[in-house]
Amino acid sequence: MAGHAWRSAILNLLKQWGLSVNGKDKIKAQEASRVVGALKKETPQPRTFIRGMHTVTLIPGDGIGPEISTAVMKIFEAAKAPIQWEERNVTAIQGPGGRWMIPPDAKESMDRNKIGLKGPLKTPIAAGHPSMNLLLRKTFDLYANVRPCVSIEGYKTPYTDVNLVTIRENTEGEYSGIEHVIVDGVVQSIKLITEQASQRIAEYAFEYARNNQRASVTAVHKANIMRMSDGLFLRKCREAAEKHKDVKFTEMYLDTVCLNMVQDPTQFDVLVMPNLYGDILSDLCAGLIGGLGVTPSGNIGANGVAIFESVHGTAPDIAGKDMANPTALLLSAVMMLRHMGLHGHAKNIETACFDTIRDKKVLTGDLGGNSKCSEFTEAICQRVRDID
């Protein structure tokens, strides 16, 4: 029974990647080799946008999501950013055969616009539909989660000079969703690591470092324990390093990275890692600069698709009370503008946000102030207008 479950899951992945299987749905060695060995040449390149307005799919999300999305739209309007928003709600629906999927109008919007901005989405715990964030990643093959963690002047934390980027493989590992019951009381979860995904994320990390004037890439792994899976990931990182001699490469165990990170985060620059490690380590790094409320995030996918997002929760306890902090979503939107090549607007909005925080006169509660979300938003808007 257990063997059948994981073979079925692998079969589904084969079909998603466009690989054939024989008539009896048995995975042959040559097919497995193609899964592991085939690499789609999808090295990400920044999209080239022509002058004029650009349409972005906006997914406000749940809880405080609509409030902080409104704040971002107001700031973009004040900055005269050439963005028009196409709002879509994302809730899980069941399609043919009971398969979970995002609403067709949301998928069509993203397929058309390629660029999205997303607020927080609620996820049921151990029941109901699967994580919407996971569903979005799988739907649009958002294989690279990029999270810059940079200290913000004026926002006091135990660390003042953090400046690093975590790059997380976003599609497989322990989050492949391959789980089954072996016998009552025993559950098995399979960690899937493929050559294709490992090579793609490794090459992305080095290209990111090169394009953003970053000096080094650290591969985070546990190949000493998981020798085959993490060993494959590490081998692909080493191969990518050979192609990027201008970028310094180091490799380090996950537990050692965590220890060194809290002792001295300045020793790190770009870090690349498998899915689960990235989920944990990126949150740890966010804590160094003040938390998820001030940390931007972007998900880069195949075929030019990218979704930028706030990674904090939906905060239902303060939803609708004008208390939310829109900084994380705003800085994610700044990442989005840079991805689109709109560097001038990105710089103006980022400067206005950071100046407002440094000034300390108008801050939301989580930033140490007592101002409303709307007041904080207006303060940033005014600074953006003053820059113009």
C-alpha positions in Angstrom: 0.0 0.0 0.0 2.8 2.4 1.0 4.7 1.7 -2.2 1.6 2.3 -4.3 1.0 5.7 -2.6 4.4 7.1 -3.4 4.5 5.8 -6.9 1.1 7.4 -7.6 2.5 10.7 -6.3 5.6 10.4 -8.5 3.4 9.6 -11.5 1.5 12.8 -10.9 4.7 14.7 -10.9 5.8 13.0 -14.1 2.6 14.0 -15.8 2.9 17.6 -14.5 6.3 17.8 -16.1 5.1 16.4 -19.4 6.9 13.1 -19.1 5.3 9.9 -20.4 4.6 6.7 -18.6 3.8 3.4 -20.1 0.4 2.0 -20.5 0.3 0.2 -17.1 1.4 3.4 -15.2 4.6 1.8 -14.0 7.6 4.1 -13.6 10.5 2.7 -15.6 14.1 3.4 -14.8 14.5 5.6 -17.9 11.5 7.7 -16.8 12.9 8.1 -13.3 16.2 9.1 -15.0 14.4 11.8 -17.0 12.7 13.2 -13.9 16.0 13.4 -12.1 18.1 14.4 -15.1 16.0 16.6 -17.3 16.5 20.3 -16.8 14.2 22.7 -18.5 16.4 25.7 -19.4 14.4 28.3 -17.5 17.1 30.4 -16.0 15.0 33.4 -14.8 15.5 36.7 -16.6 13.9 40.0 -15.5 10.9 40.8 -17.6 11.2 43.6 -20.1 8.2 46.0 -19.7 7.4 48.6 -22.3 6.6 52.2 -21.3 3.0 52.9 -20.1 0.7 51.3 -17.6 1.2 47.7 -16.4 -1.5 45.5 -15.1 -0.8 43.5 -11.9 -3.0 40.8 -10.4 -3.8 41.8 -6.8 -4.8 39.1 -4.4 -5.8 41.1 -1.2 -6.0 37.9 1.0 -7.7 37.4 4.3 -7.8 39.2 7.7 -5.8 42.4 7.4 -5.0 41.6 3.8 -7.6 44.0 2.3 -6.5 46.9 4.5 -2.8 46.6 3.8 -3.5 46.1 0.1 -5.5 49.3 0.1 -2.6 51.1 1.8 -0.2 49.9 -0.9 -2.5 51.0 -3.7 -2.8 54.5 -2.1 1.0 54.8 -1.9 1.5 53.6 -5.5 -1.1 56.2 -6.6 0.8 58.9 -4.7 4.0 57.8 -6.3 2.4 57.8 -9.7 3.6 54.3 -10.3 2.4 53.1 -13.7 0.5 50.2 -12.2 -3.2 49.3 -12.6 -4.6 46.6 -10.4 -6.7 43.6 -11.4 -8.2 42.3 -8.1 -8.9 38.7 -7.7 -10.0 36.6 -4.6 -8.3 33.3 -4.1 -10.1 30.5 -2.2 -9.6 26.8 -2.8 -12.2 25.1 -4.9 -12.5 21.5 -5.9 -12.3 20.7 -9.6 -12.9 17.4 -11.4 -12.1 14.4 -9.4 -12.0 16.4 -6.2 -8.7 18.0 -7.1 -8.1 21.3 -5.2 -7.4 24.3 -7.4 -7.5 28.1 -7.4 -10.5 29.9 -9.0 -10.3 30.0 -12.8 -10.6 33.8 -13.0 -7.6 34.2 -10.7 -5.5 31.7 -12.8 -6.5 33.4 -16.0 -5.6 36.8 -14.6 -2.1 35.6 -13.5 -1.6 33.8 -16.8 -2.3 37.0 -18.6 -0.5 39.6 -16.4 2.4 37.3 -15.3 3.0 39.6 -12.2 1.0 39.4 -8.9 1.0 40.9 -5.5 -0.6 38.9 -2.7 -1.6 39.6 0.9 -1.8 36.9 3.6 -4.0 33.9 3.1 -5.5 31.8 5.9 -4.7 28.1 5.9 -6.7 25.5 7.9 -4.6 23.5 10.3 -4.5 19.7 9.6 -8.0 19.8 8.0 -10.0 21.3 5.1 -8.4 22.5 1.9 -4.6 22.5 1.4 -2.4 25.7 1.9 -3.4 28.3 -0.7 0.2 29.5 -0.7 1.3 26.0 -1.6 -1.4 25.7 -4.2 -0.3 28.9 -5.9 3.3 27.8 -6.0 2.4 24.5 -7.7 -0.1 26.1 -10.1 2.4 28.6 -11.4 5.6 26.7 -10.8 6.9 29.4 -8.4 10.2 27.6 -7.8 12.3 30.3 -6.1 11.3 32.1 -2.9 13.5 35.2 -2.5 13.5 37.0 0.8 15.9 39.9 1.4 16.6 40.7 5.1 18.1 44.1 5.6 18.2 46.1 8.8 16.0 49.1 8.9 17.5 52.3 10.2 15.5 53.6 13.1 13.8 50.3 14.0 15.7 49.0 16.9 16.6 45.3 17.0 19.5 43.4 18.6 21.2 43.5 15.2 21.9 46.7 13.2 23.8 45.6 10.1 22.0 42.6 8.7 22.1 42.5 4.9 21.4 39.0 3.4 19.1 37.2 1.1 17.6 33.7 1.5 16.7 31.8 -1.6 14.5 28.8 -1.0 13.6 26.0 -3.4 9.8 26.3 -3.4 8.3 23.2 -5.1 9.5 20.0 -3.5 11.4 18.5 -0.6 9.3 17.7 2.5 6.6 19.9 1.0 6.0 17.7 -2.0 2.8 16.5 -0.3 3.7 12.8 -0.5 2.3 11.3 2.7 0.5 8.1 3.5 -0.4 5.8 6.3 1.7 2.6 6.4 -0.3 1.0 9.2 -2.5 2.5 11.8 -0.4 4.8 13.9 2.5 5.0 11.5 2.6 7.8 8.8 5.3 8.2 6.2 6.2 11.5 4.6 8.5 11.4 1.5 11.2 14.0 0.9 11.5 14.4 -2.9 14.6 16.0 -4.3 15.2 16.1 -8.1 18.1 17.1 -10.2 15.9 19.4 -12.2 14.7 21.5 -9.3 18.0 21.5 -7.5 19.9 22.7 -10.6 17.3 25.3 -11.3 17.4 26.9 -7.9 21.2 26.7 -7.6 21.7 28.5 -10.9 19.1 31.0 -9.9 20.9 31.8 -6.7 24.2 32.4 -8.5 22.6 34.5 -11.2 20.8 36.5 -8.5 24.1 37.1 -6.6 25.8 38.2 -9.8 23.0 40.5 -11.0 22.6 42.1 -7.6 26.3 42.7 -6.8 26.3 40.0 -4.1 29.7 38.5 -3.3 28.9 35.0 -2.1 26.5 32.1 -2.1 26.2 29.6 0.8 24.5 26.3 0.1 22.6 25.1 3.3 22.2 21.4 3.6 22.3 18.2 5.8 24.0 16.0 3.3 25.9 14.4 6.2 22.6 12.8 7.3 20.5 12.7 4.1 23.3 11.7 1.8 21.2 11.0 -1.3 18.6 13.7 -1.2 20.7 16.6 0.2 23.7 15.1 -1.5 22.0 15.6 -4.9 21.0 19.2 -4.0 24.6 20.0 -2.8 26.1 18.5 -6.0 24.0 20.7 -8.2 25.1 23.8 -6.1 28.7 22.8 -6.6 28.2 22.4 -10.3 26.6 25.9 -10.5 29.5 27.3 -8.5 31.9 26.0 -11.2 30.0 28.1 -13.8 30.1 31.2 -11.6 33.7 31.6 -10.5 33.2 35.3 -9.9 30.9 34.5 -6.9 32.4 33.0 -3.8 30.8 29.6 -2.8 30.6 28.0 0.6 28.6 25.1 1.9 27.4 24.7 5.4 25.2 22.4 7.5 21.8 23.9 8.4 22.4 23.7 12.2 25.8 25.4 11.8 24.2 28.2 9.8 21.5 28.7 12.5 24.2 28.9 15.2 26.4 31.3 13.2 23.5 33.4 12.0 22.5 34.4 15.5 26.1 35.0 16.5 27.1 37.2 13.5 24.7 37.5 10.5 27.1 39.8 8.7 29.1 36.7 7.6 26.3 35.7 5.2 25.3 37.2 1.9 23.1 34.9 -0.3 22.0 31.6 1.1 20.3 28.9 -1.1 18.6 25.8 0.4 15.9 23.2 0.0 12.3 23.9 0.8 11.8 23.0 4.5 15.2 24.5 5.5 14.3 27.7 3.7 10.9 28.0 5.4 12.6 27.8 8.8 15.7 29.8 8.1 14.0 32.6 6.2 11.8 33.3 9.3 14.8 33.2 11.6 16.5 35.8 9.4 13.3 37.9 9.4 13.5 37.9 13.2 16.9 39.5 13.0 15.5 42.6 11.4 12.3 42.9 13.4 10.0 40.2 12.2 7.7 39.2 9.3 5.9 42.6 9.5 8.9 44.3 7.9 10.2 41.6 5.6 9.5 41.5 1.9 9.2 38.3 -0.2 9.0 37.3 -3.8 8.2 34.0 -5.6 9.8 33.6 -9.0 8.4 31.1 -11.4 8.8 29.7 -14.9 7.6 31.5 -18.0 8.0 35.0 -16.6 5.5 34.5 -13.7 6.2 36.1 -10.3 4.1 36.7 -7.2 5.3 39.0 -4.5 3.8 38.7 -1.1 3.7 39.6 2.6 4.6 36.4 4.5 3.1 37.3 7.9 -0.2 36.0 9.1 -3.8 37.3 8.5 -4.0 38.8 12.1 -7.8 38.3 12.4 -7.7 39.8 15.9 -6.9 43.3 14.4 -8.6 42.9 11.0 -10.9 45.9 10.2 -9.5 48.0 13.1 -7.1 50.2 11.1 -4.2 48.8 13.2 -2.3 46.8 10.6 1.2 47.5 9.5 1.5 47.5 5.6 5.3 47.6 5.5 5.9 44.0 4.5 3.4 44.1 1.6 4.7 47.5 0.6 8.3 46.4 0.5 7.3 43.3 -1.4 5.6 45.6 -3.9 8.9 47.5 -4.2 10.6 44.2 -5.0 7.9 43.8 -7.7 8.6 47.2 -9.2 12.3 46.4 -9.4 11.5 43.0 -11.0 9.6 44.9 -13.6 12.4 47.4 -14.2 10.6 50.3 -12.6 13.6 51.2 -10.4 12.8 54.9 -10.0 9.4 54.4 -8.6 10.7 51.5 -6.4 13.4 53.8 -4.9 11.1 56.6 -4.2 8.5 54.4 -2.4 11.2 52.5 -0.4 12.9 55.8 0.6 9.6 57.3 1.8 8.8 54.1 3.8 12.2 54.0 5.5 12.2 57.7 6.2 8.9 57.4 7.8 10.1 54.6 10.1 13.3 56.4 10.9 11.5 59.6 11.8 9.4 57.6 14.4 6.6 60.2 14.5 3.9 58.1 12.7 4.2 54.4 13.4 1.8 51.5 13.8 1.8 49.6 17.1 4.0 46.8 16.1 6.7 49.4 15.0 6.6 51.0 18.4 4.1 53.8 17.8 0.4 54.3 18.3 -0.8 55.5 14.9 -3.4 53.9 12.7 -2.6 52.1 9.5 -4.3 54.9 7.5 -2.1 57.5 9.3 1.1 55.6 8.6 0.0 55.2 5.0 -0.7 58.9 4.6 2.7 59.8 6.1 4.4 57.6 3.5 2.2 59.1 0.7 3.2 62.6 1.8 6.9 61.8 1.7 6.5 60.2 -1.8 4.8 63.4 -3.0 7.6 65.5 -1.5 10.2 63.5 -3.4 8.5 64.3 -6.6 
